[in-house]
Amino acid sequence: MTMALLRDESVESYLAPDNQVMSAVSSAPSPRAKMANVPMIEAKLRRPDTGGAIVQHRLLELLGRSARNHSGTLVVGRAGSGKTTLAAEYAAGVAGSVWYSIDAGDADWHLFAKYFTALILGKSKARNPRRKPTEARTPLELFADLTAGLELVGAEWPTLLVLDGAHHLFDSEWFPQFFQFMIASMQPPTHVLVLSRSKPPTPLWRLRSKQVLNVIDEKVLAFSPAEADEFFARHGLGKREAASAHKLSFGQAGKLAGLLDSRIKNQSAR
């Protein structure tokens, strides 16, 4: 089901006396808006290759339950906690998933709108019926235009929408409105999976609820001692090595994998 969002009388508050849409961002062209004319990096809209990394089935099942019961899932953890690997492995098993790797430059609204439009409309070959994506001055305009573009070709919203690196956007003045609107507007079976190194601003953090936003934090992402045992056993290492590595890494996926590689190399050198 496509999201039912069209401009009507309900958005009169966004209209100025001259019927020009008022912007949540500055109406004057930003110097950074020129970034929207930079050729797009296609790799940013591709799901990363996990290289066969091991992901706990417990976490894959947890994401599945979250997708069934919530509009969005926020996965929060420091670099190396396994967020991207987990999300990539999960997305690989979801038909109709799309991926956006966000970096600091995407905090510019015009550049973000360009990538987000390509993310949603790219596979459907739909075209924006009203304006170029960089001309949408508010999240409301952007979502309305994307909805209309999908409806023109009878396409649906992606089943899974992954935003990796969302912490780069937290200081942007337009992001709170975009995030709240996105989470509130997406209808099943569409699910939004947001990966971040830090918690979002307080107003967005309050969206946590059974119906709206589920949160998976670094403690949940961490390998348990039993999972570390299984991880090491698959590579021919015993429980003693696993226990030592788990203690040193506190179960953090990246550190645990690094310790595993180190122990394998030591064994090979003997």
HELIX and SHEET records of a PDB file:
HELIX    1   1 GLU A    9  TYR A   14  5                                   6    
HELIX    2   2 PRO A   31  ASN A   37  5                                   7    
HELIX    3   3 GLU A   42  LEU A   45  5                                   4    
HELIX    4   4 HIS A   57  ASN A   69  1                                  13    
HELIX    5   5 LYS A   83  ALA A   92  1                                  10    
HELIX    6   6 ALA A  104  ALA A  107  5                                   4    
HELIX    7   7 TRP A  109  LEU A  121  1                                  13    
HELIX    8   8 PRO A  133  GLU A  135  5                                   3    
HELIX    9   9 PRO A  139  LEU A  152  1                                  14    
HELIX   10  10 ALA A  166  LEU A  169  5                                   4    
HELIX   11  11 PHE A  175  SER A  185  1                                  11    
HELIX   12  12 THR A  202  TRP A  205  1                                   4    
HELIX   13  13 GLU A  218  LEU A  221  1                                   4    
HELIX   14  14 PRO A  225  ALA A  233  1                                   9    
HELIX   15  15 LYS A  239  SER A  249  1                                  11    
HELIX   16  16 ALA A  253  ALA A  269  1                                  17    
SHEET    1   A 5 SER A  97  SER A 101  0                                        
SHEET    2   A 5 LEU A 160  ASP A 164  1                                        
SHEET    3   A 5 HIS A 191  SER A 196  1                                        
SHEET    4   A 5 GLY A  72  VAL A  76  1                                        
SHEET    5   A 5 LEU A 213  ILE A 216  1                                        
END                                                                             
